[in-house]
Amino acid sequence: MNVPTAPLVFTTYIAAPVERVWDGFVSKEANQKIFMGADFDVDLRPGGAMTWSGPGKDGKPMRYVTGEVLRVDAPKLLEYKFGMGDGTVMSRVRVELTPETEAVKVVVTNDEWADNDPAYVQNADGWPRILSRLKTLLETGKTFRPH
């Protein structure tokens, strides 16, 4: 029996200007720091490609994640589909940034899951780590290694 998979929703607050928080999600430099050196490329327009790639366990180049931009309203909204590897199975991510007095409210919703997508459990664990590394990077200029 296929049970619908609940959306993953994460909210955090980052004490940085909204433009810097936006840049943290879309810049090559921030993504390399957050994802331990992964090479990030994005064409920031609807239909644009997104990829995170780097060396595989054997040292040969490989694609870690494949995505496609759905909506862009900088610096407030980024929506994209993505999946592990070549992106055969994808889910949707919606990043909403709302400036507050001294911080930016960040809400990440990861939904539209395929039945039995193995990335669901990985993403449920991964998003809090990614957002914590981004928050630390933007607030302190450095970040921490994943477990």
Residue frames as a rotation matrix with the C-alpha (Angstrom) as fourth column:
MET 1
0.577 0.816 0.000 0.00
0.816 -0.577 0.000 0.00
0.000 0.000 -1.000 0.00
ASN 2
-0.433 -0.710 0.555 1.40
0.694 -0.656 -0.297 3.42
0.575 0.257 0.777 -0.98
VAL 3
0.377 0.464 -0.802 1.03
0.872 -0.470 0.138 5.99
-0.313 -0.751 -0.581 1.75
PRO 4
0.694 -0.147 0.705 1.34
0.296 -0.834 -0.466 9.66
0.656 0.532 -0.536 0.73
THR 5
-0.148 -0.852 -0.501 4.58
0.955 0.008 -0.296 11.09
0.256 -0.523 0.813 2.05
ALA 6
0.727 0.454 -0.514 4.14
0.621 -0.754 0.213 14.17
-0.291 -0.474 -0.831 4.23
PRO 7
0.636 -0.519 0.571 5.95
0.100 -0.678 -0.729 17.36
0.765 0.521 -0.379 3.20
LEU 8
0.016 -0.701 -0.713 9.16
1.000 0.026 -0.003 18.14
0.020 -0.713 0.701 5.06
VAL 9
0.634 0.216 0.742 8.99
0.253 -0.965 0.064 21.70
0.730 0.147 -0.667 6.42
PHE 10
-0.004 -0.729 -0.684 11.88
1.000 0.016 -0.023 23.45
0.028 -0.684 0.729 8.17
THR 11
0.793 0.232 0.563 11.92
0.221 -0.971 0.089 26.97
0.567 0.054 -0.822 9.61
THR 12
0.066 -0.783 -0.619 14.99
0.989 -0.030 0.144 28.80
-0.131 -0.622 0.772 10.85
TYR 13
0.983 0.172 -0.071 16.09
0.170 -0.985 -0.042 32.39
-0.077 0.029 -0.997 11.39
ILE 14
0.140 -0.971 0.194 19.37
0.986 0.117 -0.122 33.77
0.096 0.208 0.973 10.06
ALA 15
0.625 0.013 -0.781 20.80
0.344 -0.902 0.260 37.07
-0.701 -0.431 -0.568 11.34
ALA 16
-0.656 -0.742 0.135 21.95
0.454 -0.246 0.856 38.43
-0.602 0.623 0.499 7.97
PRO 17
-0.386 0.517 -0.764 20.51
-0.672 -0.725 -0.151 40.70
-0.632 0.455 0.627 5.27
VAL 18
0.524 0.715 0.462 18.00
-0.193 0.628 -0.754 38.94
-0.830 0.306 0.467 2.98
GLU 19
0.735 -0.296 -0.610 20.31
-0.657 -0.088 -0.749 39.40
0.168 0.951 -0.259 -0.04
ARG 20
-0.378 -0.918 0.121 23.10
-0.915 0.350 -0.201 37.48
0.142 -0.187 -0.972 1.74
VAL 21
-0.231 0.381 0.895 20.69
-0.387 0.809 -0.443 34.70
-0.893 -0.449 -0.040 2.75
TRP 22
0.832 0.519 -0.197 19.47
-0.345 0.205 -0.916 34.47
-0.435 0.830 0.349 -0.86
ASP 23
0.316 -0.815 -0.486 23.09
-0.872 -0.047 -0.487 34.34
0.373 0.578 -0.726 -2.04
GLY 24
-0.431 -0.468 0.772 23.66
-0.793 0.605 -0.075 31.50
-0.432 -0.644 -0.631 0.44
PHE 25
0.270 0.630 0.728 21.13
-0.096 0.770 -0.630 29.39
-0.958 0.100 0.269 -1.44
VAL 26
0.942 0.297 0.154 22.14
0.129 0.102 -0.986 30.28
-0.309 0.949 0.057 -5.01
SER 27
0.561 -0.774 -0.293 25.87
-0.828 -0.523 -0.203 31.12
0.005 0.356 -0.934 -5.08
LYS 28
0.560 -0.490 -0.668 28.57
-0.054 0.783 -0.620 28.69
0.827 0.383 0.412 -6.16
GLU 29
-0.430 -0.843 0.324 30.81
-0.359 -0.170 -0.918 29.80
0.828 -0.511 -0.229 -3.25
ALA 30
-0.208 0.418 0.884 28.26
-0.976 -0.024 -0.218 29.26
-0.070 -0.908 0.413 -0.46
ASN 31
0.813 0.553 -0.182 27.16
-0.573 0.816 -0.080 25.91
0.104 0.170 0.980 -1.90
GLN 32
0.221 -0.813 -0.539 30.78
-0.105 0.529 -0.842 24.73
0.970 0.243 0.032 -2.06
LYS 33
-0.660 -0.471 0.585 31.20
-0.583 -0.170 -0.794 25.54
0.473 -0.866 -0.162 1.64
ILE 34
0.044 0.782 0.622 27.87
-0.969 0.184 -0.162 24.03
-0.241 -0.595 0.766 2.72
PHE 35
0.927 0.376 0.007 28.22
-0.353 0.875 -0.333 20.88
-0.131 0.306 0.943 0.59
MET 36
0.471 -0.797 0.378 31.88
-0.040 0.408 0.912 20.15
-0.881 -0.444 0.160 1.35
GLY 37
-0.486 -0.825 -0.287 33.39
-0.241 -0.189 0.952 21.32
-0.840 0.532 -0.107 -1.93
ALA 38
-0.017 0.538 0.843 30.63
0.783 0.531 -0.323 20.26
-0.622 0.655 -0.430 -4.33
ASP 39
-0.965 -0.257 -0.049 30.63
0.150 -0.698 0.700 22.22
-0.214 0.668 0.712 -7.58
PHE 40
-0.108 0.988 -0.111 27.26
0.587 -0.027 -0.809 23.99
-0.802 -0.152 -0.577 -7.90
ASP 41
-0.995 -0.079 0.064 25.82
0.098 -0.564 0.820 25.35
-0.029 0.822 0.569 -11.14
VAL 42
-0.164 0.985 -0.050 22.40
0.708 0.082 -0.701 26.95
-0.687 -0.151 -0.711 -11.57
ASP 43
-0.841 0.142 0.522 20.61
0.342 -0.608 0.716 28.80
0.419 0.781 0.463 -14.36
LEU 44
-0.756 0.487 -0.438 18.32
0.374 -0.228 -0.899 31.02
-0.537 -0.843 -0.010 -12.25
ARG 45
-0.574 0.687 -0.446 15.25
-0.817 -0.520 0.250 31.09
-0.061 0.508 0.859 -14.49
PRO 46
0.305 0.749 0.588 12.20
-0.589 0.634 -0.501 28.83
-0.748 -0.194 0.635 -14.83
GLY 47
0.995 0.057 -0.079 13.32
-0.097 0.678 -0.729 25.67
0.012 0.733 0.680 -16.65
GLY 48
0.327 -0.945 0.026 16.97
-0.805 -0.293 -0.516 26.36
0.495 0.148 -0.856 -15.81
ALA 49
0.474 -0.254 -0.843 19.24
0.239 0.959 -0.155 23.48
0.848 -0.128 0.515 -14.80
MET 50
0.497 -0.401 0.769 20.73
-0.862 -0.329 0.385 22.99
0.099 -0.855 -0.510 -11.32
THR 51
0.655 -0.313 -0.688 23.53
0.156 0.947 -0.282 20.53
0.740 0.077 0.669 -10.57
TRP 52
0.549 -0.617 0.564 25.78
-0.793 -0.171 0.585 19.67
-0.265 -0.768 -0.583 -7.66
SER 53
0.901 -0.282 -0.330 28.76
0.051 0.824 -0.564 17.56
0.431 0.492 0.757 -8.72
GLY 54
0.363 -0.849 0.385 32.24
-0.928 -0.292 0.231 16.52
-0.084 -0.441 -0.894 -7.69
PRO 55
-0.539 -0.667 -0.515 34.50
-0.700 0.694 -0.168 13.51
0.469 0.270 -0.841 -7.22
GLY 56
0.644 0.712 -0.280 32.90
-0.479 0.660 0.578 10.14
0.597 -0.238 0.766 -6.51
LYS 57
0.822 -0.310 0.477 34.30
-0.318 0.444 0.837 7.56
-0.472 -0.840 0.267 -4.11
ASP 58
0.555 -0.618 0.557 36.58
0.761 0.648 -0.039 6.39
-0.337 0.445 0.830 -6.94
GLY 59
-0.281 -0.690 -0.668 37.81
0.355 -0.721 0.595 9.97
-0.892 -0.070 0.448 -7.52
LYS 60
-0.757 0.067 0.650 36.08
0.644 -0.097 0.759 10.22
0.114 0.993 0.030 -10.92
PRO 61
-0.892 0.452 0.006 33.70
-0.451 -0.887 -0.102 13.15
-0.040 -0.094 0.995 -11.57
MET 62
-0.642 0.762 -0.092 30.05
0.722 0.640 0.265 12.41
0.260 0.104 -0.960 -10.82
ARG 63
-0.431 0.616 0.660 26.77
-0.341 -0.788 0.513 14.27
0.835 -0.004 0.550 -10.42
TYR 64
-0.988 0.090 -0.122 25.48
0.145 0.330 -0.933 14.20
-0.043 -0.940 -0.339 -6.83
VAL 65
-0.202 0.944 -0.259 22.17
0.464 -0.140 -0.875 16.00
-0.862 -0.297 -0.410 -7.44
THR 66
-0.857 0.063 0.511 20.20
0.467 -0.322 0.824 17.12
0.216 0.945 0.246 -10.52
GLY 67
-0.279 0.797 -0.536 17.53
0.569 -0.313 -0.761 19.80
-0.774 -0.517 -0.366 -10.41
GLU 68
-0.475 0.230 0.849 15.37
0.738 -0.421 0.527 22.16
0.478 0.878 0.030 -12.42
VAL 69
-0.944 0.127 -0.303 14.37
0.068 -0.828 -0.557 25.70
-0.322 -0.546 0.773 -11.43
LEU 70
-0.270 0.932 0.242 10.58
0.962 0.250 0.109 26.21
0.041 0.262 -0.964 -11.30
ARG 71
0.742 0.536 0.403 10.15
0.485 -0.844 0.229 29.77
0.463 0.026 -0.886 -9.94
VAL 72
-0.406 -0.856 -0.321 12.49
0.903 -0.322 -0.286 32.61
0.141 -0.406 0.903 -8.99
ASP 73
0.664 0.479 0.575 11.51
0.332 -0.877 0.347 35.81
0.671 -0.040 -0.741 -7.21
ALA 74
-0.224 -0.882 -0.415 14.82
0.863 0.019 -0.505 37.07
0.453 -0.472 0.756 -5.80
PRO 75
-0.670 -0.723 -0.169 15.44
-0.412 0.551 -0.726 37.56
0.618 -0.417 -0.667 -2.93
LYS 76
-0.247 0.681 0.689 12.17
-0.960 -0.076 -0.269 36.12
-0.131 -0.728 0.673 -1.60
LEU 77
0.557 0.606 0.568 11.32
-0.474 0.793 -0.382 32.83
-0.682 -0.056 0.729 -3.32
LEU 78
-0.471 -0.614 -0.634 13.16
-0.880 0.374 0.292 29.97
0.057 0.696 -0.716 -5.00
GLU 79
0.428 0.634 0.644 11.31
-0.557 0.746 -0.365 26.87
-0.712 -0.202 0.672 -6.09
TYR 80
-0.225 -0.551 -0.804 12.90
-0.955 0.288 0.070 23.88
0.193 0.783 -0.591 -7.79
LYS 81
0.937 0.350 0.002 12.66
-0.348 0.931 0.110 20.14
0.036 -0.104 0.994 -8.36
PHE 82
-0.042 -0.991 -0.128 15.63
-0.961 0.075 -0.267 17.96
0.275 0.112 -0.955 -7.52
GLY 83
0.962 0.271 0.017 16.70
-0.267 0.931 0.249 14.37
0.052 -0.244 0.968 -7.19
MET 84
0.334 -0.877 0.344 19.78
-0.342 0.228 0.912 12.40
-0.878 -0.422 -0.224 -6.27
GLY 85
-0.348 -0.595 0.725 22.22
0.466 0.561 0.684 11.46
-0.814 0.576 0.082 -9.04
ASP 86
-0.931 -0.048 0.361 20.72
0.359 -0.280 0.890 11.98
0.058 0.959 0.278 -12.48
GLY 87
-0.759 0.643 -0.101 17.38
-0.521 -0.693 -0.498 13.10
-0.391 -0.325 0.861 -11.00
THR 88
-0.823 0.481 -0.304 15.30
0.099 0.647 0.756 10.15
0.560 0.592 -0.580 -12.20
VAL 89
0.146 0.830 -0.539 13.12
0.891 0.126 0.435 10.56
0.429 -0.544 -0.721 -9.08
MET 90
-0.716 -0.410 0.566 12.51
0.234 -0.904 -0.359 14.17
0.658 -0.124 0.743 -8.00
SER 91
0.091 0.722 -0.686 10.80
0.986 -0.161 -0.038 16.09
-0.138 -0.673 -0.727 -5.22
ARG 92
0.331 0.105 0.938 10.03
0.437 -0.898 -0.054 19.82
0.836 0.428 -0.343 -5.02
VAL 93
-0.312 -0.434 -0.845 11.73
0.938 -0.281 -0.201 22.40
-0.150 -0.856 0.495 -2.80
ARG 94
0.486 0.439 0.756 10.28
0.449 -0.867 0.215 25.82
0.750 0.235 -0.618 -2.00
VAL 95
-0.420 -0.662 -0.621 12.58
0.907 -0.282 -0.312 28.29
0.031 -0.695 0.719 -0.20
GLU 96
0.521 0.636 0.569 10.78
0.526 -0.764 0.373 31.34
0.672 0.105 -0.733 1.21
LEU 97
-0.544 -0.755 -0.366 12.76
0.809 -0.355 -0.469 34.23
0.225 -0.551 0.804 2.72
THR 98
0.553 0.757 0.347 10.99
0.542 -0.643 0.541 36.87
0.633 -0.112 -0.766 4.82
PRO 99
-0.533 -0.778 0.333 13.02
0.249 -0.520 -0.817 39.75
0.809 -0.352 0.471 6.29
GLU 100
0.594 0.612 -0.522 12.24
0.719 -0.112 0.686 40.52
0.361 -0.783 -0.507 9.93
THR 101
0.991 -0.134 -0.017 13.72
-0.114 -0.895 0.431 43.16
-0.073 -0.425 -0.902 12.24
GLU 102
0.258 -0.965 0.051 17.21
-0.878 -0.212 0.429 41.69
-0.403 -0.156 -0.902 12.68
ALA 103
-0.595 -0.426 0.681 16.97
-0.163 0.894 0.417 38.36
-0.787 0.137 -0.602 10.89
VAL 104
-0.411 0.473 -0.779 15.50
-0.871 0.049 0.489 36.57
0.269 0.880 0.391 7.90
LYS 105
0.101 0.531 0.841 12.85
-0.547 0.736 -0.399 33.90
-0.831 -0.420 0.365 8.43
VAL 106
-0.611 -0.353 -0.709 13.75
-0.782 0.406 0.472 30.94
0.121 0.843 -0.524 6.21
VAL 107
0.201 0.689 0.696 11.06
-0.548 0.668 -0.504 28.35
-0.812 -0.281 0.512 5.45
VAL 108
-0.692 -0.416 -0.590 12.08
-0.721 0.444 0.533 25.35
0.040 0.794 -0.607 3.35
THR 109
0.302 0.812 0.500 9.30
-0.622 0.565 -0.543 23.02
-0.723 -0.147 0.675 2.19
ASN 110
-0.774 -0.516 -0.366 10.35
-0.628 0.551 0.550 19.77
-0.082 0.656 -0.750 0.47
ASP 111
-0.049 0.874 0.483 7.26
-0.402 0.425 -0.811 18.04
-0.914 -0.234 0.331 -0.98
GLU 112
0.599 0.408 -0.689 5.75
-0.794 0.194 -0.576 16.31
-0.101 0.892 0.440 -4.02
TRP 113
-0.396 -0.775 0.493 7.50
-0.742 0.586 0.326 13.06
-0.541 -0.236 -0.807 -3.12
ALA 114
-0.113 0.267 -0.957 7.33
-0.698 0.664 0.268 9.99
0.707 0.698 0.111 -5.32
ASP 115
0.871 0.452 0.191 6.09
-0.462 0.625 0.630 6.85
0.166 -0.637 0.753 -3.54
ASN 116
0.860 -0.507 0.056 8.89
0.399 0.738 0.543 5.15
-0.317 -0.445 0.838 -1.60
ASP 117
0.662 -0.679 0.318 11.53
-0.117 -0.513 -0.851 7.76
0.740 0.526 -0.419 -2.62
PRO 118
0.412 -0.558 -0.721 14.67
0.849 0.523 0.080 6.69
0.332 -0.645 0.688 -0.70
ALA 119
-0.526 -0.641 0.558 15.77
0.426 -0.767 -0.480 10.35
0.736 -0.014 0.677 -0.54
TYR 120
0.444 0.787 0.429 12.89
-0.018 -0.471 0.882 11.18
0.896 -0.399 -0.195 1.85
VAL 121
0.863 -0.143 -0.485 14.64
0.505 0.273 0.818 9.86
0.015 -0.951 0.308 4.96
GLN 122
-0.152 -0.983 0.107 17.97
0.986 -0.158 -0.049 11.28
0.065 0.099 0.993 3.80
ASN 123
-0.376 0.053 0.925 16.44
0.291 -0.941 0.172 14.73
0.880 0.333 0.338 3.25
ALA 124
0.746 0.666 0.008 14.53
0.153 -0.184 0.971 14.65
0.648 -0.723 -0.239 6.54
ASP 125
0.592 -0.637 -0.494 17.92
0.727 0.158 0.668 14.29
-0.347 -0.755 0.557 8.25
GLY 126
-0.240 -0.847 0.475 19.86
0.970 -0.228 0.083 16.45
0.038 0.480 0.876 5.79
TRP 127
0.247 0.384 0.890 17.84
0.491 -0.841 0.226 19.67
0.835 0.381 -0.396 5.64
PRO 128
0.988 0.093 -0.121 18.38
0.151 -0.485 0.861 20.63
0.022 -0.869 -0.494 9.33
ARG 129
0.268 -0.961 -0.065 22.12
0.703 0.149 0.695 20.05
-0.658 -0.232 0.716 8.86
ILE 130
-0.228 -0.314 0.922 22.24
0.922 -0.374 0.101 22.07
0.313 0.873 0.375 5.62
LEU 131
0.563 0.531 0.634 20.28
0.315 -0.847 0.429 24.96
0.764 -0.042 -0.643 7.13
SER 132
0.894 -0.305 -0.328 22.44
0.287 -0.171 0.942 24.93
-0.344 -0.937 -0.065 10.29
ARG 133
-0.072 -0.969 0.235 25.63
0.883 0.048 0.467 25.04
-0.464 0.241 0.852 8.19
LEU 134
-0.066 0.119 0.991 24.20
0.741 -0.660 0.128 27.89
0.669 0.742 -0.044 6.09
LYS 135
0.884 0.449 0.132 23.15
0.222 -0.650 0.727 29.83
0.412 -0.613 -0.674 9.22
THR 136
0.602 -0.734 -0.315 26.59
0.497 0.035 0.867 29.35
-0.625 -0.678 0.386 10.81
LEU 137
-0.229 -0.706 0.671 28.35
0.970 -0.107 0.219 30.37
-0.083 0.701 0.709 7.57
LEU 138
0.114 0.346 0.931 26.31
0.564 -0.794 0.226 33.55
0.818 0.499 -0.286 7.10
GLU 139
0.942 0.311 0.130 26.49
0.068 -0.554 0.830 34.60
0.330 -0.773 -0.542 10.75
THR 140
0.724 -0.690 -0.005 30.14
0.013 0.006 1.000 33.72
-0.690 -0.724 0.013 11.48
GLY 141
0.433 -0.572 -0.697 31.92
-0.897 -0.353 -0.267 33.40
-0.093 0.741 -0.665 8.12
LYS 142
-0.748 -0.622 -0.233 32.75
-0.640 0.768 0.004 29.71
0.176 0.152 -0.972 8.68
THR 143
0.422 0.897 -0.127 30.83
-0.819 0.438 0.372 26.47
0.389 -0.054 0.920 8.95
PHE 144
-0.128 -0.415 0.901 31.25
-0.771 0.613 0.173 22.93
-0.624 -0.673 -0.398 10.29
ARG 145
-0.809 -0.235 -0.539 31.79
-0.536 0.672 0.511 19.54
0.242 0.702 -0.669 8.69
PRO 146
0.347 0.926 -0.148 28.83
-0.789 0.374 0.487 17.18
0.506 -0.052 0.861 8.39
HIS 147
0.385 -0.153 0.910 28.87
-0.718 0.570 0.400 14.06
-0.580 -0.807 0.110 10.56
